[in-house]
Amino acid sequence: MKLTGRTREITVLQSALASKRPELVAVIGRRRVGKTFLVRSVYAKDIVFEITGLQKGGKKEQLQNFILALKYAGLTEDMERPDNWLDAFFELTRLIDRRQYSKKVVLFFDELPWLATRRSGFLQGFSFFWNSWASQRNVVVVICGSAASWMIKKVINDRGGLHNRITRLIQLKPFNLREMELFLYNKGVQYPHYQMLQLYMALGGIPMYLELIQSGISPIENINRLCFESSGYLRNEFQNLYAALFENHEAHTLIVRALAGKRKGLTREELLRITKLPNGGTFSTVLEELTQSGFIGQYGAYGKKKKKLIYRLEDQYSLFYLAFVEKALNNPTADFGQMAQSQAFLSWSGYCFENICLAHLPQIKQALGISGVQTNIHTFYARPDDELPGAQIDLLIERADKCTHLCEIKFSNSPYVLKKPEANKLRMRETVFRHHTGYRFHLFTTLITTFGIVDNNQSRALVDQSIDMEALFRDVPRQ
């Protein structure tokens, strides 16, 4: 499989190899996003030691795994399993020193959180290994982990032996729409952008999921094959996804399920009420872990304090699974081709399209001609007040030049027709926004649609800018 995109990440890894100093590189990102493939692709000729942690393995199993990795790397003498990680890392340093490499080499520790089992002493051993040996050698040490929040807390922000030791950090994101298009093109799969969008709604930009797409059949058929057929690879992925990343993952899935059912997102207080989880540090940790791992996003509500952050479920596969796949698990005749024609699917697609737009803000800003303008992103929600109706705005782009875009996101399978009732609703939404916030500057009414808008009296009188889905497929450097 050819490495697609990841230009910035490749540059970071190549720079670490070319530098004149030892490097400790951390690569984090959600499960299946391509961390291991990225490292192996860039450092294919440079890795001299590699180990992957064993999921749910104990200290003894992890240490035995380490010895096997040493033998694969060139250890020839018989060696019993060490009792502790200090001895294990000492054997690694002896092996590398004996081989006397003439160039900079790479040592790769994959799924570090699985290696560092509770009370095993792994992190102490690893920090001693870096501080006493690796930091004085011509090496790149790469550490990877899907549990992003664990990596950030235990390694990147460590206050002990690894404090400020990370020299480069890569936070690997799912593919955007343009990267997905290139990835599938390299596989010989070409779809129109609307059908690419449908595929993205169900699977997101997860390279491992996209690798399963077959050419010669439609996106709907591919989704049906992967998610609804009894042998589909992604049929039971949800059950494994969170369990593989988080200890006591039940709280994580409760929050994910709660967010999947609320289109406007939920505040912390609303999440506590719905999930019935206890308020406290553990709940905060779960929210942080889901956020850092890329499953949920948090957005500031305009004019509200930080505690009023709105949380949204952003993992496309989880959204799709909970909306359609889970409900069909006990139905052997379930067919996604029929579901995709339903009004329920069209309504759900509207919510997913909003999420996709939020994930492609650089593309939206470029289409609006404001790439170079500093912006803040907000949501807005107001209940009826002073005889005014309530209003919800899923995307507010506040500009540093005292202008704000009130974005209305509409998903449809044809050009969108702005009719008079909807136009009046948009005008009232601006009135409600000014009433509740006291905003005194210019507001742009901006529509983001799939196929653009029909030119009529309503659109000419109201809409300042219109963006269609083609803008989301632009090749824009990641921020």
KATANOR-V629016 format. One record per backbone hydrogen bond with DSSP energy under -1.0 kcal/mol. NH is the residue of the N-H (numbers start at 0). CO is the residue of the C=O. Records with the same first field share a line. If there is no record, write none. Layout:
# KATANOR-V629016
NH->CO / CO
This chain:
# KATANOR-V629016
9->5
10->6
11->7
12->8
13->9
14->10
15->11
16->12
17->13
18->14
22->138
24->140
25->167
26->142
27->169
28->144
32->29
37->33
38->34
39->35
40->36
41->37
42->38
45->42
46->42
47->105
48->105
50->107
52->109
56->53
61->57
62->58
63->59
64->60
65->61
66->62
67->63
68->64
69->65
70->66
71->67
72->68
73->70
74->69
87->83
88->84
89->85
90->86
91->87
92->88
93->89
94->90
95->91
96->92
97->93
98->94
104->137
105->45
106->139
107->48
108->141
109->50
111->143
113->110
114->110
115->111
116->114
119->116
124->120
125->121
126->122
127->123
128->124
129->125
130->126
131->127
132->128
133->128
134->129
135->132
136->133
138->136
139->104
140->22
141->106
142->24
143->108
144->26
147->145
150->146
151->147
152->148
153->149
154->150
155->150
156->151
157->154
162->159
164->161
166->23
167->23
169->25
171->27
174->204
179->175
180->176
181->177
182->178
183->179
184->180
185->181
187->184
188->183
195->191
196->192
197->193
198->194
199->195
200->196
201->197
202->198
203->199
207->31
209->205
210->206
211->208
212->209
221->217
222->218
223->219
224->220
225->221
226->222
227->223
228->223
231->228
233->225
234->231
240->236
241->237
243->239
245->241
250->247
252->248
253->249
254->250
255->251
256->252
257->253
258->254
259->255
261->258
264->261
265->310
270->266
271->267
272->268
273->269
274->270
275->271
283->279
284->280
285->281
286->282
287->283
288->284
289->285
290->286
291->287
292->288
293->290
294->289
295->289
296->311
298->309
301->378
303->300
307->304
308->305
309->298
310->265
311->296
313->294
314->294
318->314
319->315
320->316
321->317
322->318
323->319
324->319
325->320
327->324
328->325
330->327
333->330
338->334
339->335
340->337
341->338
345->341
346->342
347->343
348->344
349->345
350->346
351->347
352->348
353->349
354->350
355->351
356->352
357->353
358->354
359->356
363->359
364->360
365->361
366->362
367->363
369->364
372->369
375->397
377->395
378->299
379->392
381->390
384->387
387->384
390->381
392->379
395->377
396->404
397->375
398->402
399->373
401->398
403->441
404->396
405->443
406->394
407->445
409->447
415->451
422->418
423->419
424->420
425->421
426->422
427->423
428->424
429->425
430->426
431->427
432->428
433->429
434->430
435->431
436->432
437->433
443->403
445->405
446->464
447->407
448->466
453->415
459->455
460->456
461->457
462->458
463->444
464->444
466->446
468->449
470->467
473->470
475->473
